[in-house]
Amino acid sequence: MPDPSPFAVPTRFDGAGDRVALVIPGVGYSPARPLLHFARSLLLQHRWTVQELWWQVPDDFSHFTVDDRVAWVEQQVTQAIDAEGGACRLLIGKSLGSLACGIAADRNIAAAWLTPVLTIDHVARSLQQAGAPTLLIGGSADKLWDSRIAESVRHDVLEVPSADHALELAGNAAGSVEVLRQVISRLDRFIGSLSR
C-alpha cells in the first residue's frame, strides 16, 4: 500500500451557495487547465461553492498497482468531501480523478467525468452502480476511453469524434477550441439540471 499521507491541497471559491462541488485533477492536468478552469467558472455561475484539489502524485506513482492508485485517489477525494460536512453534492473529475467514481456511487453524489479511465474495471463497475446523475465526456481517439462501456451505462454521454485524452484534436487548434466550447456547453446543461 502506498504512503497514505495526503498530497492534495484544497483551494476554495465561494459561489455564495450552500452546495459544494469538488473539482478533481488528472495526473498532469491541474484545475488551471482549460477543461477544469471553465468547469469552475460554470459552477460559480450556477452559484455553487467550488473546492479544487491540487495534488502532486507520488514520485513512484507509475509503479503503483491499479488498486493502490484507486486507494490513493479515493483517500484524497474522501478527505475533501468529508471536510465539507455533507455539503458536497457534485464531483467533476479529469482522467485520474475518475478513479473516485466509486465514492460518487457509494455516496450517491452527482458527477461529471471528463475523459474517465474506462479501461479500468473499477471505473466501469462503479459507473454501472452509480445512481446519481452522471455525465461522461470522452474522445474517440483517447486510448483510455471505451465507447462500448460508455454506451452500456445509463448515464449521459458525450463522445467527441477524433478527440484525444485532452479532448483536443491533433494538429487542429481552432477545432480544439470548438471541442472545448461543445464540452463546456454540455457541462453547463448538466450542472443546470442539478439546480432544478
C-alpha positions in Angstrom: 0.0 0.0 0.0 1.3 3.5 -0.9 2.1 6.1 1.7 -1.3 7.2 2.9 -0.2 10.8 3.8 -2.2 13.4 1.9 -0.8 15.2 -1.1 -3.9 17.3 -2.0 -4.0 21.0 -1.4 -7.6 22.3 -1.5 -8.5 25.7 -2.9 -11.9 27.1 -2.3 -14.0 29.5 -4.3 -17.2 30.8 -2.7 -20.1 30.7 -5.1 -22.5 32.0 -2.4 -24.4 28.8 -2.5 -24.9 26.0 0.1 -23.8 23.4 -2.4 -20.2 22.4 -2.8 -18.7 20.9 -6.0 -15.3 19.2 -5.8 -13.0 19.6 -8.9 -10.6 16.7 -9.1 -7.5 16.9 -11.4 -5.7 14.3 -13.5 -2.1 13.2 -13.3 -0.7 16.2 -15.1 -4.0 18.1 -15.7 -4.4 20.7 -12.9 -7.5 22.7 -12.1 -5.9 25.6 -14.0 -6.1 23.7 -17.4 -8.9 24.7 -19.7 -11.5 21.9 -19.1 -11.3 22.3 -15.3 -10.8 26.1 -15.3 -14.0 26.6 -17.3 -15.8 23.9 -15.2 -15.1 26.0 -12.1 -16.4 29.1 -13.9 -19.6 27.4 -14.8 -20.1 26.2 -11.2 -19.7 29.7 -9.9 -22.2 31.0 -12.5 -24.6 28.4 -11.2 -23.9 29.6 -7.6 -22.0 26.5 -6.4 -19.2 26.8 -4.0 -16.1 25.1 -5.6 -13.4 23.2 -3.8 -10.4 22.3 -6.1 -7.9 19.6 -5.4 -4.3 20.4 -6.3 -2.2 17.3 -5.9 1.2 16.1 -6.7 1.2 12.4 -7.4 4.0 10.5 -5.5 7.3 10.0 -7.4 6.8 6.3 -7.6 3.2 6.5 -8.7 3.9 4.8 -12.1 4.9 1.7 -10.1 1.6 1.6 -8.1 -0.8 -1.2 -8.8 -4.2 -0.2 -10.1 -5.7 -0.9 -6.6 -3.1 1.4 -5.0 -3.8 4.2 -7.5 -7.6 3.9 -6.7 -6.9 3.9 -3.0 -4.6 6.9 -3.3 -7.2 8.9 -5.3 -10.0 7.8 -3.0 -8.2 9.0 0.1 -7.6 12.5 -1.4 -11.2 12.8 -2.5 -12.7 11.4 0.7 -10.8 13.8 2.8 -12.0 16.8 0.7 -15.6 15.5 0.7 -15.6 14.9 4.4 -14.2 18.4 5.1 -17.4 19.8 3.6 -19.7 18.3 6.3 -22.2 16.8 3.9 -22.4 19.8 1.6 -20.5 18.2 -1.3 -23.1 17.3 -3.9 -21.1 17.2 -7.2 -17.7 15.8 -8.3 -16.1 16.9 -11.5 -13.0 14.9 -12.3 -10.5 14.6 -15.1 -8.9 11.3 -16.1 -7.1 10.0 -12.9 -9.8 11.8 -10.9 -12.3 9.3 -12.3 -10.8 6.7 -10.1 -13.0 8.3 -7.4 -16.2 7.2 -9.2 -16.7 4.5 -6.6 -17.1 7.2 -4.0 -19.7 9.0 -6.1 -21.6 5.7 -6.5 -21.3 4.8 -2.8 -22.4 8.2 -1.5 -24.9 8.9 -4.3 -23.1 12.1 -5.4 -23.7 13.5 -8.9 -20.6 13.5 -11.1 -19.2 14.7 -14.4 -16.2 12.7 -15.5 -14.0 14.3 -18.2 -12.0 11.6 -20.1 -12.7 8.9 -17.4 -10.4 5.9 -17.5 -12.9 3.4 -18.8 -10.2 0.8 -19.4 -10.0 0.2 -15.6 -12.6 -2.3 -14.3 -13.1 -0.4 -11.1 -14.2 2.6 -13.0 -16.6 0.7 -15.3 -18.1 -1.2 -12.4 -18.6 1.9 -10.3 -20.3 3.7 -13.2 -22.7 0.8 -13.6 -23.6 1.1 -9.9 -23.9 4.9 -9.8 -27.5 6.1 -9.3 -27.0 9.9 -9.1 -26.9 12.0 -12.2 -23.7 11.3 -14.1 -22.1 12.8 -17.2 -19.3 11.1 -19.1 -17.3 13.0 -21.7 -14.5 11.4 -23.8 -12.9 11.4 -27.2 -13.0 8.6 -29.7 -9.2 8.9 -30.2 -8.5 8.5 -26.5 -7.0 5.1 -25.7 -8.4 5.3 -22.1 -12.0 5.8 -23.4 -14.1 2.8 -24.3 -17.2 3.6 -26.4 -18.7 0.2 -25.6 -18.5 0.8 -21.9 -19.7 4.4 -22.2 -22.8 3.2 -24.2 -23.5 0.4 -21.8 -24.1 2.7 -18.8 -27.4 4.5 -18.3 -25.7 7.9 -17.9 -25.5 11.0 -20.1 -22.6 10.6 -22.5 -20.8 12.9 -24.9 -18.3 11.3 -27.2 -16.3 13.7 -29.3 -15.1 12.3 -32.6 -11.3 12.3 -33.1 -10.6 14.0 -29.7 -7.7 12.7 -27.7 -7.2 12.3 -23.9 -7.0 16.1 -23.5 -10.3 16.4 -25.5 -8.3 18.1 -28.3 -8.0 17.5 -32.0 -4.4 16.7 -33.0 -2.9 19.4 -35.2 -6.1 21.5 -35.2 -6.1 24.3 -32.6 -9.2 26.0 -33.9 -11.1 22.7 -33.9 -9.9 22.0 -30.4 -11.4 25.3 -29.2 -14.7 24.3 -30.8 -14.5 21.0 -28.9 -13.9 22.9 -25.7 -16.9 25.0 -26.5 -19.0 21.9 -27.0 -17.8 20.2 -23.8 -18.4 23.3 -21.7 -21.9 23.8 -23.2 -22.8 20.1 -22.3 -21.4 20.6 -18.9 -23.4 23.8 -18.4 -26.6 21.9 -19.2 -25.7 19.1 -16.8 -24.9 21.5 -13.9 -28.0 23.5 -14.7 -30.1 20.3 -14.5 -28.9 19.7 -10.9 -30.2 23.0 -9.8 -33.8 22.3 -10.7 
